[in-house]
C-alpha cells in the first residue's frame, strides 16, 4: 500500500488515487494513477491504467494470480475490470461510500453471480489513504 500511496502522490491535476499490480511472486508488474484530466479519458482511473499496463507487460489480458493494491475502494467500472482480468486479490485503502463497489455501496468484487471473485482486503492504511483524498479536495 505504501507503493500505491507514492504513486497516488505523484498524480497531478487529478484525484490522487494510486494502483499497483503485483505478479503472483510479489514483483511489481505495473502502476498507475488517475489520468482522466491529462488524457481526457473518463476511463483513465488508476486501476484501469495499472491493469492495462500489467496486461501489456504479461502480454495477456488474464492477470491470474495477480494482486492489485489501490489507495481507494474501486468503483463499479474498476471492479468490473478487475473481475474480467481475473485478478486474484484486491487490497484497498480508504472506503468510498459514494461510489465504492467492494462493499460500501455495491459489492461487485464478491458478487456470487459472477464467474470470478477475487479475495478482497479493505481498509489497509485507510487513514493515510483518506488523508491524501481530503488534502486534495481541501
Residue pairs with C-beta under 8 A, 6 or more apart in sequence:
1 69
1 71
1 91
1 93
1 124
1 125
1 128
1 129
2 125
3 18
3 20
3 28
3 31
3 69
4 18
4 19
4 20
4 31
4 69
4 70
4 71
4 93
5 18
5 71
5 93
5 125
5 128
5 129
5 132
6 18
7 18
7 19
7 20
7 31
7 32
7 33
7 46
8 16
8 17
8 18
8 33
8 46
8 71
8 129
8 132
9 16
9 18
9 132
10 18
10 33
11 17
11 18
11 33
11 34
11 46
12 38
13 37
13 38
14 33
14 34
14 35
14 36
14 37
14 38
15 34
15 133
15 136
16 33
16 34
16 71
16 132
16 133
16 136
17 33
17 34
17 45
17 46
17 47
17 70
17 71
17 72
17 133
18 31
18 32
18 33
18 46
18 70
18 71
19 31
19 32
19 33
19 46
19 47
19 49
19 50
19 51
19 68
19 69
19 70
19 71
20 28
20 30
20 31
20 50
20 68
20 69
20 70
21 28
21 29
21 30
21 31
21 50
21 51
21 53
21 54
21 63
21 66
21 67
21 68
21 69
21 87
22 28
22 29
22 66
22 67
22 68
22 69
23 29
23 58
23 65
23 66
24 64
24 65
24 66
24 88
26 67
29 53
29 54
29 57
29 58
29 66
30 50
30 51
30 52
30 53
30 54
30 56
30 57
31 50
31 53
32 46
32 47
32 48
32 49
32 50
32 52
32 53
33 46
33 49
34 44
34 45
34 46
34 49
35 41
35 44
35 49
36 42
36 44
36 45
38 44
43 77
45 75
45 77
45 78
46 70
46 71
47 68
47 70
47 74
47 78
47 81
47 82
48 77
48 78
48 81
50 68
50 70
51 63
51 68
51 81
51 82
51 85
51 87
54 63
54 66
55 61
55 63
55 85
61 84
61 85
62 85
62 86
63 85
63 86
63 87
63 88
64 86
64 88
65 88
66 85
66 87
66 88
66 89
67 87
67 88
67 89
67 90
67 91
68 82
68 87
68 89
68 90
68 91
69 91
69 92
69 124
70 78
70 90
70 91
70 92
70 93
71 92
71 93
71 94
71 129
71 132
72 92
72 93
72 94
72 96
72 129
72 133
73 92
73 94
73 95
73 96
73 100
73 101
73 102
73 103
73 104
73 122
74 82
74 90
74 92
74 100
74 101
74 102
74 108
74 109
75 96
75 99
75 100
75 101
76 99
76 101
76 106
76 108
78 101
79 101
79 102
79 106
79 108
79 109
80 101
80 108
82 90
82 109
82 118
83 108
83 109
83 114
83 116
83 117
83 118
84 116
86 116
87 118
88 118
88 119
89 118
89 119
89 120
89 121
90 102
90 109
90 118
90 119
90 120
90 121
91 120
91 121
91 122
91 124
92 102
92 120
92 121
92 122
92 123
92 124
92 129
93 122
93 123
93 124
93 125
93 126
93 128
93 129
93 130
94 126
94 129
94 130
94 133
95 103
95 104
95 122
95 123
95 126
96 104
96 105
97 104
97 105
98 105
99 105
100 106
101 107
101 108
101 109
102 108
102 109
102 110
102 120
102 122
103 109
103 110
103 120
103 122
108 114
109 117
109 118
109 120
110 117
110 120
111 117
